[in-house]
Structures are given as C-alpha cells and as structure tokens.
Amino acid sequence: MPGSDVARKQHTLGGAAGLVLLAFALAYRFFPGLLHVEPQFEEGVTATSSPRAPAPTSTWSAVTAPPPETAPPSAAVPEEGTSFADAVRMGPPVATTKVVAALLKKAQDAEDAGALIEPEKGNAVALYREVLAAAPDNREAEAGLERIGGALRDWALAATVRGDEGSAQRYLAAYAELPHSEQELADVRARVKTLHEVLPMLTRAAGLMKAGHATGPQGGNALEVYRQVMALDPGNRLADAGLASIERTYLDNALAQAAQDDFDAADATLAEASAIRPGSQELLETRSRIEGIRTQRAGTVLAQARSALDAGNADLAEQLAQRAQAISPDLAGLDRFNVRLRNARLYASLSPGQVLQDRFLDIAGSAPPIVVIPTGNFTMGSPADEEGHSEHEEPQRRVAIEVGFALGQSEVTVGEFREFVNVTGYTSDAEKLGGSAIYDESTGRIVERRGMTWRNDYSGGRARDNLPVINVSWNDAIAYLGWLSQHTGKPYRLPSEAEYEYALRAGTGTRYPWGSGDPGKVVGNFTGDGDRSPSRRSWSIAFPHYSDGYWGPAPVKSFPANPFGLYDMDGNVSEWVQDCWHDNYIRAPRESTAWVNPGCRQHVVRGGSWGSDPLQVRSAFRLPAAADTRSARVGFRVARDL
C-alpha cells in the first residue's frame, strides 16, 4: 500500500538519522576535535572585534612595563562525564564553536589589558591554553601565545637594561614556556646571566663614588669598576651613567680652566676626559664650548694689542699679539695685525727728545706738548752720606726704565687747565673745600686763605695763563688727565715717581741735577740769596750768590731745558706724581711702574719749587701729601705711554 510504503520509507529514514546522530554523539564524546568547525566570516574579518597584529619581532625598543593584574575569566567548556543522551541533546557542533569563541575573546581581552601572565587563573596565557585544550588547532590562540612570548622576551631584556634582575628572571622563565626561538631564548638567558654578574660590581662602584673614590686610588676606584662592567656588558646603561658622572667632573674642570685663560690645563683635562667615554656627545659639546671661549679670549687680547699699537706702544702690542696667537694659533686677523705691527716699527718709530702734541679728536684744541724720554737705567734715592739725606730716600736701588714714555715739556699751565674747566664745568678741590695755601707777603709765610683756587697766583692775585697752574690737588690732576685721554684717545697719566726722578736727573747721579754744589749759573727758579719779594724780603736759607729774578713761580719755559728737553723739572713748582706715599723704598718696584696701593690717602710730591730751601731741591728729595692738598708751591705735568 502506498501508506505502508510511506511508513516503511519513514522508518528507514528515521533509522538512518538515528545512526547519524549516534555517530555524532560518539565522535563528540571521544573525539571532540574532529567536530570543531572554524567560525565562518567575511574575508579579512576575524572572530574578535579588532584584528591582532602578528607575533612581535625580536626588537624591544618600544617595550612597556608589565600590565596590572586582571580578574581571571570563567571557563566555558563542556564538563567531563557528559552522557550520551546529553551529548545528543547538545545538538550540532555550532554550540561548541560559540564556547571556544567566547573563551578566545576573554583571552584576547586579557592580552589587550596587559594581563599576560598574571593573575594566576585569569591571565592571557592560561586562557589561550584553555582555548587550545578545547580546540588544539586554533590558529588565533597559537598566534596569541606567540605574541605574548615575544612581549615577555622584550620585557626580560628591558629588565636587564634597567638592572632589575628579579623581573628579568621571572619574564625569562615565562618566555621559556611559550613558543620561542631557541637562539633568542639563549640570547636572553645570556643577558640575564650577565646582569647577575655585573650587579654586585655596579653596587661596589656606586659605593666607591659615594666615598669619593671616583678615579683613585689605583685598584680601588669607581672608574676601574665601571670599565670592568662595560667589558662584560658593553652598553650597560648603569655603568655608562656612572662613567658619564665621572666624565662630567673632568668636563666641568676643563671649562673652569678655560674661563681662567688656562687653556693648556683645559686641553690636558679634556684629554683625560676623552679616555673615559671616547666620542661622547658631552665631550664633543664641551670641546666646542672651550674652543669658543678660546677664540673669544684670543680676539679680546688681539683687540687689546690693536689698542696698544694705536697708543704707540709697539712692544706691548707685540706681547699681546703673541699671547693671542698662543691662545688660538688660527685666529682670524692675526696675520694682518702682525703686518701692521712691523710697519709701525719701521715707519712710526719715535726718537728720544722728539716733541709731540696730540690734537683732540672730537673738540677743538690739543694736549700740552710732550717729549719722548729715552729708556735706560739709573740709581734712585740718595746715599746716607749725602748732605740733606733722609731715611725716606733709602735704600738706593737700580731702576730700569725699559718702557718708552713721554713727559710734559713743561708744567701744565693756567691756560691749559682753564680750557679743561671751561669745557667740563669741573669744580676743583679748592673750590669744594673753600680755599688753598698761598704766600702772605705781610708775614713772609705760606698761609691758608679762603676763596683761593687754580685761578689765583702764588700770592692770591689773578694768575696769568702762561704760569704753571697751582692750588690744584692730586685729585684735580687726575681729573684733567682723564679728560685729555678721553679727547685724544691716548693714555695720559701722572708720571711715576721713578720716571720723574729719572727725567729730573737726566743721566746724572749727583746731589743736584747740575752737580753736587751750588749752581754756578742760572739754571732754574730756586731760592737764591739775591731774590727779593715785592716788599724786599729775602730768603733766610737760600743758594748763595744766586738770583733767578723771580719771587714766586715764573712763566713756564723761562729757564733752559735739561738734557732730555724738559723745562722746570727742578724748581718753579713741585709736582704731583702717581705713586702712593711709602716711608722708604723697601720692596719698591725696580722698573718704571708707579708703586700704588688701592685706596691710599697720601701721594708723593717731587721736585723743588720757587720757595724750597736748597736741601729740598736735591734730585732725591720727596714729600708726602694728602690727595686733596692745595698749595701755591705745587702743580703737575702730564705723562703719556707711547
């Protein structure tokens, strides 16, 4: 019957279906891997929400710190002991695929969170292994373990770099349990072993540094230990940092030496530093900085040499040029300067006795005439058996005048000083302090009188322009010389005491510039027994049989010049010099420089005056006077470096 045929067919199909189901159940129970079916997705899309990169390579330049702990995921696989009926009820393999996919996602989430090996039951490695236990050929789980292995390898290497042996050992152990290259594993193990060897050495080096034994003593200093570490572990960052610290000390010392112009010492220190970390960036930068200091300093010295040459001092200019060359042999402009220096010596040399007069550069007028003084030697001071000798004039000593200079042909005049006051509005000490000491005809004495200034003559009258300026202090003289220097561009100053006595003696070594006895002819404005004041007074102590025709200062150049071409060096008015007052010549310079103590209150007055007795006209005579002293018997003359 058709119905019975249908029933027979249904029974046959049902039996076949049952056999199929039974086969699936048995296969699932005993061979679950056979029924694993990979989820099907569109091309280019994986089972996770975001694609994962392939396992990392061996580079570890971007390794990060290990992640924080994450909570362990719950397992989602069929339990053991599932019955045949339960297996049949589980249906087709799609259910198993969903469980594996869910487990895989938890593993991937743990990896993304950085929970690679911690916590113990919820880390990515454990979860990927659960996936593989359920689906042994799961390619995503295998790739995940490969990635984690690469990360652990990099973490182990990073830990060795920062000296963290504990972490390095832990990551190494975990890496060894994951897919790896045997060569890379061997390399990491070697690095961890090296770290174990050098850590005690680094600790010892740090202790030596703290104890101040960075470079000594030999056999027990940090430098030696750091070098031993670098020999075992080239590129060790902790050892390199220690070497950099030692190197920094040398580099700082080299910079300090260069700042003090000790470039030889700086070069030697740099040579020592270069052996610590050869070719380091810090060494190169410091060497460049020192070279800049060297060039700048040499340029400054060369500029000083140019100024010295402009001032006519070729010897000083040559010394400075040689110093600039010693500092920086390749200094730009040095060759041109040396050519100019040679020309100056050949064509701009000055001759002893030559008279110069420097014109002002920015205003009308000129400085007083000056005479070039020859260089030489002389005996300064007086012997103990000289009549009138004072202990202030000893001990005698030989003084060398080796630097050329020029001296005022005569004393500074009233007219020359007036020009200075008119231009600058200068107020002299006499005006500030209320007066000066002048000659009183009624008593025949030098007395203080209010209102007396440089505008007055020795007795209080109006001074003529051709008279030597008097009633001026040492301070006033310095102010005038500074004004000359400013407007001529030349180095004007007061003469030193040695220069003054040298020029006063002019080659003589006698008691007076003209000899040891009284003058046999009129040679200057001194106290003579033939001199008479306006009221016919005479000197109580004077040169006998001598009269120069003046009671008070004479106009400059009224008497013959001395052998150096200078007027009134002895007589007319006494003169200020640069030196501070010292009671004797013990420890005095043996060259022409002034003997100056900063802040001294008393300076030296040299040379006799119109009112000096014969003992005060001697070539060695000297007096102290406060810097603000004003007197009708004291003036000054200019000096200038050549």
Helices and strands as residue ranges (DSSP letters): H 2-30, G 32-35, H 84-89, H 94-112, H 124-134, H 139-161, H 165-176, H 182-210, H 222-232, H 237-259, H 263-274, H 281-310, H 314-327, H 334-347, E 355-356, E 370-373, E 376-380, G 391-393, E 397-401, E 405-408, H 414-424, H 429-433, E 435-440, E 445-450, H 474-488, E 492-493, H 497-505, E 574-580, E 602-606, G 614-617, E 622-626, E 634-635, E 639-641
